[in-house]
């Protein structure tokens, strides 16, 4: 076995891989494995390439072979965990990513992936812990922005603001940075600051529908109805499937005496999401205003069973007043 030749093939393959030449990189990795099938690095590198091409079955087999050959190979555990994330095999992803951190306390890619997995399942306590560790190992702005996002989800707004202040030291002209600052200031009823941050975020990323929706809600809070309507309509041009924007526009139109347009929007929402409690409730309210009591009653009943929350309680209250 000529280890020099194998190392040369692996080095050449890695360079081709980084350059985006996957076909020639694969050739190098497979030639290395023909010379030495016991090379855990070659199996790992080949698996990573196959994962990039979304050939998950082959990638999984190659990663498992790398781990069998080198049971303490933390990188292979991390990579296989990330592959399971892409395959939405959550339990296996958690198992292999956790094992990677046990083998290597500095496996920041594993901590980053564990944080993303926790966010997917709305486990914000875990996500905060993982992002904190990932940022301690590999400080960068994206880690801080993700940490701030999770802190906001927990309503730990002052901590989130402190984290964003650190993130701003990396790059103050970052759309997500200002979007998150906007969410914090909005939640703290500082609508003037929220509006400035959302506008600044949109100046950097004009087609971000979520930020534009937050700006629209800020306009509503400050009584700027026309500006809110303009933003909501622009969102629906950018993202016709944005249900929240469509519902909010319909509610504004309903309050402004435009039931025809509001009804059209509610119907479109319910085509996309038949159990949408907000659309069910307000469409029921609209039909009730039009004297269509029985049709309204059916929609309000559907609202009650759609999901617990604000509209369920309102629907129950309204139903109790109907003859």
VOPAGU-2260 file (C-alpha; in pm, 1 decimal, decimal comma):
REM VOPAGU-2260
SITE   aa  ch    i         X         Y         Z
SITE  UNK   A    0       0,0       0,0       0,0
SITE  UNK   A    1     148,0     333,7    -109,1
SITE  UNK   A    2      27,6     579,0     154,4
SITE  UNK   A    3     186,1     869,9     -33,0
SITE  UNK   A    4     -28,0     800,4    -339,0
SITE  UNK   A    5    -340,1     774,3    -122,9
SITE  UNK   A    6    -267,0    1103,2      53,7
SITE  UNK   A    7    -204,3    1268,4    -283,4
SITE  UNK   A    8    -538,3    1142,0    -415,2
SITE  UNK   A    9    -721,2    1262,4    -104,2
SITE  UNK   A   10    -555,4    1604,8    -124,9
SITE  UNK   A   11    -634,5    1635,8    -495,8
SITE  UNK   A   12    -991,4    1520,5    -433,8
SITE  UNK   A   13   -1039,3    1776,0    -156,6
SITE  UNK   A   14    -910,4    2057,4    -378,6
SITE  UNK   A   15   -1139,0    1953,5    -664,4
SITE  UNK   A   16   -1426,8    1920,8    -417,9
SITE  UNK   A   17   -1373,4    2274,8    -285,4
SITE  UNK   A   18   -1357,6    2402,7    -642,8
SITE  UNK   A   19   -1698,0    2245,5    -714,0
SITE  UNK   A   20   -1566,4    1976,6    -949,2
SITE  UNK   A   21   -1758,6    1692,1    -787,7
SITE  UNK   A   22   -1714,4    1436,7   -1065,3
SITE  UNK   A   23   -1333,7    1448,7   -1059,2
SITE  UNK   A   24   -1329,1    1472,6    -679,5
SITE  UNK   A   25   -1537,5    1154,5    -659,6
SITE  UNK   A   26   -1296,0     984,7    -897,4
SITE  UNK   A   27   -1004,9    1069,2    -666,3
SITE  UNK   A   28   -1184,1     947,1    -355,4
SITE  UNK   A   29   -1285,6     620,9    -517,5
SITE  UNK   A   30    -932,3     562,5    -649,0
SITE  UNK   A   31    -801,7     613,7    -296,1
SITE  UNK   A   32   -1052,1     358,5    -166,0
SITE  UNK   A   33    -950,2     109,3    -434,1
SITE  UNK   A   34    -596,9     133,6    -296,2
SITE  UNK   A   35    -705,0     128,7      69,1
SITE  UNK   A   36   -1064,2      55,5     161,7
SITE  UNK   A   37    -975,1     105,8     527,6
SITE  UNK   A   38    -929,1     483,9     488,9
SITE  UNK   A   39   -1194,7     640,9     711,3
SITE  UNK   A   40   -1111,7     987,0     570,5
SITE  UNK   A   41   -1173,3     871,9     213,1
SITE  UNK   A   42   -1510,2     720,3     309,2
SITE  UNK   A   43   -1605,5    1038,9     496,3
SITE  UNK   A   44   -1505,2    1266,0     209,0
SITE  UNK   A   45   -1690,1    1052,9     -45,0
SITE  UNK   A   46   -1997,1    1051,1     180,4
SITE  UNK   A   47   -1988,5    1430,4     211,5
SITE  UNK   A   48   -1978,5    1461,3    -167,4
SITE  UNK   A   49   -2269,9    1220,2    -208,2
SITE  UNK   A   50   -2464,8    1412,4      54,9
SITE  UNK   A   51   -2413,1    1733,3    -143,3
SITE  UNK   A   52   -2566,0    1557,1    -442,2
SITE  UNK   A   53   -2850,6    1439,8    -215,9
SITE  UNK   A   54   -2759,3    1076,5    -273,7
SITE  UNK   A   55   -2845,8    1003,0      86,0
SITE  UNK   A   56   -2843,3     623,9      82,2
SITE  UNK   A   57   -2488,7     609,5     -50,6
SITE  UNK   A   58   -2378,8     889,5     182,6
SITE  UNK   A   59   -2520,1     711,4     488,0
SITE  UNK   A   60   -2342,0     388,5     397,9
SITE  UNK   A   61   -2009,5     565,7     345,4
SITE  UNK   A   62   -2037,2     758,2     672,6
SITE  UNK   A   63   -2121,6     439,7     861,7
SITE  UNK   A   64   -1818,3     271,9     705,0
SITE  UNK   A   65   -1596,7     564,4     814,6
SITE  UNK   A   66   -1729,7     538,2    1171,3
SITE  UNK   A   67   -1685,7     160,4    1178,9
SITE  UNK   A   68   -1322,6     205,6    1073,4
SITE  UNK   A   69   -1258,9     493,1    1314,7
SITE  UNK   A   70   -1508,1     492,9    1605,9
SITE  UNK   A   71   -1365,0     816,5    1751,1
SITE  UNK   A   72   -1392,0    1009,1    1420,9
SITE  UNK   A   73   -1598,5    1308,0    1541,9
SITE  UNK   A   74   -1619,6    1470,9    1198,3
SITE  UNK   A   75   -1788,6    1164,8    1049,2
SITE  UNK   A   76   -2044,6    1163,6    1332,5
SITE  UNK   A   77   -2112,5    1533,7    1270,6
SITE  UNK   A   78   -2150,3    1485,8     898,0
SITE  UNK   A   79   -2377,5    1184,4     934,3
SITE  UNK   A   80   -2588,9    1378,2    1185,5
SITE  UNK   A   81   -2620,5    1660,7     932,0
SITE  UNK   A   82   -2720,2    1408,5     665,6
SITE  UNK   A   83   -2993,9    1278,1     894,9
SITE  UNK   A   84   -3109,4    1637,6     943,9
SITE  UNK   A   85   -3147,4    1673,5     568,1
SITE  UNK   A   86   -3336,6    1344,0     559,9
SITE  UNK   A   87   -3558,1    1463,7     849,4
SITE  UNK   A   88   -3458,6    1164,3    1059,0
SITE  UNK   A   89   -3453,7    1372,7    1373,5
SITE  UNK   A   90   -3374,6    1113,3    1641,8
SITE  UNK   A   91   -3077,5     975,0    1450,9
SITE  UNK   A   92   -2955,2    1327,2    1379,2
SITE  UNK   A   93   -2964,2    1408,9    1749,9
SITE  UNK   A   94   -2788,5    1081,6    1840,1
SITE  UNK   A   95   -2495,6    1127,4    1601,7
SITE  UNK   A   96   -2450,9    1500,8    1657,5
SITE  UNK   A   97   -2449,9    1449,4    2034,4
SITE  UNK   A   98   -2193,2    1171,9    1997,5
SITE  UNK   A   99   -1974,1    1410,2    1794,9
SITE  UNK   A  100   -1974,5    1661,8    2081,8
SITE  UNK   A  101   -1886,1    1385,5    2327,5
SITE  UNK   A  102   -1587,5    1288,6    2114,6
SITE  UNK   A  103   -1478,0    1648,1    2052,3
SITE  UNK   A  104   -1576,9    1932,9    2283,6
SITE  UNK   A  105   -1482,8    2177,2    2007,5
SITE  UNK   A  106   -1702,9    2023,6    1738,1
SITE  UNK   A  107   -1876,7    2352,4    1669,4
SITE  UNK   A  108   -2046,0    2231,4    1350,3
SITE  UNK   A  109   -2216,2    1965,0    1561,2
SITE  UNK   A  110   -2330,7    2220,1    1820,0
SITE  UNK   A  111   -2454,7    2445,8    1538,8
SITE  UNK   A  112   -2654,8    2159,2    1388,4
SITE  UNK   A  113   -2793,6    2060,1    1729,4
SITE  UNK   A  114   -2905,8    2421,2    1774,0
SITE  UNK   A  115   -3083,0    2417,5    1437,1
SITE  UNK   A  116   -3248,1    2086,8    1524,8
SITE  UNK   A  117   -3369,9    2234,9    1854,3
SITE  UNK   A  118   -3507,0    2540,4    1670,5
SITE  UNK   A  119   -3695,7    2314,6    1429,3
SITE  UNK   A  120   -3873,6    2160,1    1726,2
SITE  UNK   A  121   -3923,9    2491,1    1911,4
SITE  UNK   A  122   -3694,2    2377,2    2192,0
SITE  UNK   A  123   -3559,9    2724,4    2259,4
SITE  UNK   A  124   -3388,5    2639,5    2590,1
SITE  UNK   A  125   -3174,3    2380,0    2415,1
SITE  UNK   A  126   -3117,1    2604,3    2117,3
SITE  UNK   A  127   -2991,7    2889,2    2338,4
SITE  UNK   A  128   -2749,3    2651,7    2510,0
SITE  UNK   A  129   -2616,1    2510,4    2182,7
SITE  UNK   A  130   -2579,0    2848,5    2011,3
SITE  UNK   A  131   -2395,5    2980,9    2316,8
SITE  UNK   A  132   -2148,3    2691,8    2304,9
SITE  UNK   A  133   -2108,3    2715,9    1925,7
SITE  UNK   A  134   -2030,8    3086,0    1952,5
SITE  UNK   A  135   -1781,8    3030,6    2233,7
SITE  UNK   A  136   -1593,6    2782,6    2015,3
SITE  UNK   A  137   -1626,4    2973,7    1687,7
SITE  UNK   A  138   -1738,8    3334,4    1746,4
SITE  UNK   A  139   -1924,3    3481,0    1449,8
SITE  UNK   A  140   -2219,3    3703,1    1369,7
SITE  UNK   A  141   -2455,4    3430,3    1249,5
SITE  UNK   A  142   -2422,8    3241,5    1576,6
SITE  UNK   A  143   -2508,3    3558,2    1768,1
SITE  UNK   A  144   -2805,7    3637,6    1544,6
SITE  UNK   A  145   -2943,8    3288,4    1592,7
SITE  UNK   A  146   -2887,1    3310,6    1968,0
SITE  UNK   A  147   -3070,3    3643,7    1977,6
SITE  UNK   A  148   -3359,6    3496,0    1778,2
SITE  UNK   A  149   -3400,9    3214,0    2032,0
SITE  UNK   A  150   -3381,8    3456,0    2325,1
SITE  UNK   A  151   -3656,6    3663,1    2162,0
SITE  UNK   A  152   -3870,9    3350,9    2135,5
SITE  UNK   A  153   -3827,4    3311,0    2510,8
SITE  UNK   A  154   -3918,8    3678,9    2566,3
SITE  UNK   A  155   -3573,0    3743,1    2710,8
SITE  UNK   A  156   -3563,0    4072,1    2526,7
SITE  UNK   A  157   -3292,4    4254,7    2721,2
SITE  UNK   A  158   -3054,7    3959,6    2682,6
SITE  UNK   A  159   -3136,5    3941,6    2312,4
SITE  UNK   A  160   -3061,2    4313,0    2274,0
SITE  UNK   A  161   -2721,3    4266,1    2441,2
SITE  UNK   A  162   -2639,7    3978,5    2205,2
SITE  UNK   A  163   -2741,5    4186,7    1903,0
SITE  UNK   A  164   -2517,7    4468,1    2020,8
SITE  UNK   A  165   -2227,0    4221,8    2009,9
SITE  UNK   A  166   -2339,7    4102,4    1666,1
SITE  UNK   A  167   -2340,5    4461,0    1537,9
SITE  UNK   A  168   -1965,9    4481,9    1604,8
SITE  UNK   A  169   -1914,1    4235,3    1319,6
SITE  UNK   A  170   -2129,9    4413,4    1061,5
SITE  UNK   A  171   -2381,5    4685,7    1136,0
SITE  UNK   A  172   -2521,0    4667,4     781,4
SITE  UNK   A  173   -2688,6    4329,4     817,6
SITE  UNK   A  174   -3058,6    4295,6     733,8
SITE  UNK   A  175   -3134,6    4029,1     992,9
SITE  UNK   A  176   -2960,3    4228,1    1266,2
SITE  UNK   A  177   -3197,9    4521,2    1215,5
SITE  UNK   A  178   -3498,4    4292,6    1167,8
SITE  UNK   A  179   -3432,5    4140,0    1511,6
SITE  UNK   A  180   -3372,8    4479,1    1671,4
SITE  UNK   A  181   -3708,1    4578,5    1520,3
SITE  UNK   A  182   -3885,4    4279,9    1674,8
SITE  UNK   A  183   -3742,5    4364,0    2018,0
SITE  UNK   A  184   -3836,2    4733,1    2004,3
SITE  UNK   A  185   -4183,4    4647,3    1871,1
SITE  UNK   A  186   -4236,9    4407,7    2162,6
SITE  UNK   A  187   -4130,1    4685,7    2397,8
SITE  UNK   A  188   -4384,2    4925,2    2239,3
SITE  UNK   A  189   -4111,6    5148,8    2096,7
SITE  UNK   A  190   -4280,1    5163,6    1757,8
SITE  UNK   A  191   -4072,5    5454,0    1629,3
SITE  UNK   A  192   -3748,6    5261,1    1676,3
SITE  UNK   A  193   -3909,2    4944,0    1540,9
SITE  UNK   A  194   -4013,8    5125,6    1224,1
SITE  UNK   A  195   -3658,4    5259,2    1173,6
SITE  UNK   A  196   -3503,2    4915,8    1216,8
SITE  UNK   A  197   -3750,7    4742,8     983,9
SITE  UNK   A  198   -3696,1    5010,7     719,2
SITE  UNK   A  199   -3321,2    4975,5     751,7
SITE  UNK   A  200   -3351,3    4597,7     715,5
SITE  UNK   A  201   -3562,5    4642,3     402,6
SITE  UNK   A  202   -3308,2    4884,9     261,6
SITE  UNK   A  203   -3059,3    4598,2     278,2
SITE  UNK   A  204   -3302,3    4321,5     176,9
SITE  UNK   A  205   -3603,5    4475,8      -1,0
SITE  UNK   A  206   -3785,6    4151,5     -83,5
SITE  UNK   A  207   -3795,4    4009,7     268,8
SITE  UNK   A  208   -4169,0    3950,1     315,7
SITE  UNK   A  209   -4148,4    3883,4     690,6
SITE  UNK   A  210   -3971,1    4210,4     763,2
SITE  UNK   A  211   -4217,3    4395,6     541,4
SITE  UNK   A  212   -4504,0    4234,3     731,8
SITE  UNK   A  213   -4352,9    4346,6    1061,7
SITE  UNK   A  214   -4325,0    4698,4     922,4
SITE  UNK   A  215   -4691,3    4685,9     818,6
SITE  UNK   A  216   -4791,8    4583,4    1171,2
SITE  UNK   A  217   -4584,6    4871,5    1308,6
SITE  UNK   A  218   -4771,0    5114,1    1082,3
SITE  UNK   A  219   -5099,4    4976,6    1213,4
SITE  UNK   A  220   -4987,2    5030,4    1571,8
SITE  UNK   A  221   -4913,8    5395,3    1496,4
SITE  UNK   A  222   -5239,6    5454,9    1307,6
SITE  UNK   A  223   -5080,4    5468,9     961,3
SITE  UNK   A  224   -5345,5    5259,4     788,4
SITE  UNK   A  225   -5266,8    5354,5     429,2
SITE  UNK   A  226   -4897,0    5275,4     473,8
SITE  UNK   A  227   -4986,9    4940,2     632,7
SITE  UNK   A  228   -5219,6    4850,0     345,1
SITE  UNK   A  229   -4954,3    4943,5      90,0
SITE  UNK   A  230   -4698,6    4718,2     259,1
SITE  UNK   A  231   -4941,7    4426,0     290,8
SITE  UNK   A  232   -5034,2    4449,0     -76,7
SITE  UNK   A  233   -4668,7    4459,0    -171,6
SITE  UNK   A  234   -4606,7    4144,8      36,8
SITE  UNK   A  235   -4879,9    3961,8    -154,4
SITE  UNK   A  236   -4708,9    4056,1    -479,3
SITE  UNK   A  237   -4378,5    3922,8    -346,3
SITE  UNK   A  238   -4526,5    3619,7    -168,4
SITE  UNK   A  239   -4888,4    3539,5    -263,4
SITE  UNK   A  240   -4890,7    3253,6     -14,2
SITE  UNK   A  241   -4820,9    3477,6     285,7
SITE  UNK   A  242   -5134,6    3390,3     483,1
SITE  UNK   A  243   -5073,3    3626,2     773,6
SITE  UNK   A  244   -5040,2    3926,9     543,5
SITE  UNK   A  245   -5352,3    3827,1     350,2
SITE  UNK   A  246   -5554,5    3785,6     669,7
SITE  UNK   A  247   -5439,7    4117,7     811,7
SITE  UNK   A  248   -5518,3    4298,1     487,4
SITE  UNK   A  249   -5865,5    4140,2     485,0
SITE  UNK   A  250   -5932,9    4247,1     844,6
SITE  UNK   A  251   -5834,0    4606,2     761,1
SITE  UNK   A  252   -6060,8    4601,1     455,5
SITE  UNK   A  253   -6347,0    4458,5     658,7
SITE  UNK   A  254   -6310,9    4738,2     915,8
SITE  UNK   A  255   -6292,9    4994,5     632,9
SITE  UNK   A  256   -6624,4    4879,3     483,8
SITE  UNK   A  257   -6483,8    4676,7     194,5
SITE  UNK   A  258   -6648,4    4336,0     257,2
SITE  UNK   A  259   -6617,3    4213,1    -100,2
SITE  UNK   A  260   -6239,9    4236,8    -111,1
SITE  UNK   A  261   -6209,9    4107,3     246,5
SITE  UNK   A  262   -6422,9    3801,7     163,0
SITE  UNK   A  263   -6208,4    3727,7    -141,1
SITE  UNK   A  264   -5895,3    3729,3      75,4
SITE  UNK   A  265   -6049,0    3509,6     344,5
SITE  UNK   A  266   -6159,1    3260,9      79,4
SITE  UNK   A  267   -5807,0    3249,7     -65,1
SITE  UNK   A  268   -5664,6    3188,8     281,1
SITE  UNK   A  269   -5909,0    2905,5     346,8
SITE  UNK   A  270   -5821,4    2745,9      13,4
SITE  UNK   A  271   -5458,8    2731,6     130,6
SITE  UNK   A  272   -5533,0    2653,0     494,2
SITE  UNK   A  273   -5890,4    2528,2     555,2
SITE  UNK   A  274   -5842,2    2527,6     931,9
SITE  UNK   A  275   -5707,8    2881,8     963,3
SITE  UNK   A  276   -5886,8    3007,6    1274,3
SITE  UNK   A  277   -5845,4    3377,9    1200,2
SITE  UNK   A  278   -5992,5    3350,1     850,6
SITE  UNK   A  279   -6274,6    3124,2     974,6
SITE  UNK   A  280   -6366,1    3366,5    1253,1
SITE  UNK   A  281   -6359,2    3684,5    1047,6
SITE  UNK   A  282   -6537,0    3527,7     751,3
SITE  UNK   A  283   -6804,3    3411,5     995,9
SITE  UNK   A  284   -6825,2    3764,1    1137,1
SITE  UNK   A  285   -6853,9    3907,6     785,0
SITE  UNK   A  286   -7134,6    3666,9     691,5
SITE  UNK   A  287   -7311,5    3750,3    1015,4
SITE  UNK   A  288   -7295,8    4118,7     925,8
SITE  UNK   A  289   -7453,4    4029,4     590,7
SITE  UNK   A  290   -7739,2    3850,1     765,0
SITE  UNK   A  291   -7625,2    3500,2     667,4
SITE  UNK   A  292   -7666,5    3361,5    1016,9
SITE  UNK   A  293   -7659,5    2987,4     945,4
SITE  UNK   A  294   -7350,6    3005,0     724,2
SITE  UNK   A  295   -7185,1    3225,6     986,5
SITE  UNK   A  296   -7275,6    2980,2    1262,2
SITE  UNK   A  297   -7106,3    2692,5    1077,8
SITE  UNK   A  298   -6785,4    2891,2    1032,7
SITE  UNK   A  299   -6781,0    2997,1    1396,9
SITE  UNK   A  300   -6826,6    2633,7    1502,9
SITE  UNK   A  301   -6530,2    2540,3    1284,4
SITE  UNK   A  302   -6329,9    2818,4    1449,7
SITE  UNK   A  303   -6397,9    2673,0    1793,0
SITE  UNK   A  304   -6256,0    2332,3    1697,0
SITE  UNK   A  305   -5978,0    2462,8    1469,3
SITE  UNK   A  306   -5727,3    2548,5    1741,1
SITE  UNK   A  307   -5726,9    2680,2    2096,9
SITE  UNK   A  308   -5654,3    3050,0    2132,1
SITE  UNK   A  309   -5789,3    3398,4    2086,8
SITE  UNK   A  310   -6028,2    3327,1    1798,9
SITE  UNK   A  311   -6170,6    3017,0    1966,3
SITE  UNK   A  312   -6278,8    3225,7    2265,2
SITE  UNK   A  313   -6420,3    3501,1    2044,7
SITE  UNK   A  314   -6611,0    3251,3    1833,2
SITE  UNK   A  315   -6759,6    3083,5    2141,3
SITE  UNK   A  316   -6867,6    3422,2    2275,0
SITE  UNK   A  317   -7029,3    3519,1    1945,6
SITE  UNK   A  318   -7202,5    3183,4    1909,4
SITE  UNK   A  319   -7361,1    3230,5    2252,0
SITE  UNK   A  320   -7538,3    3544,3    2127,3
SITE  UNK   A  321   -7689,5    3382,0    1819,3
SITE  UNK   A  322   -8055,5    3275,1    1823,1
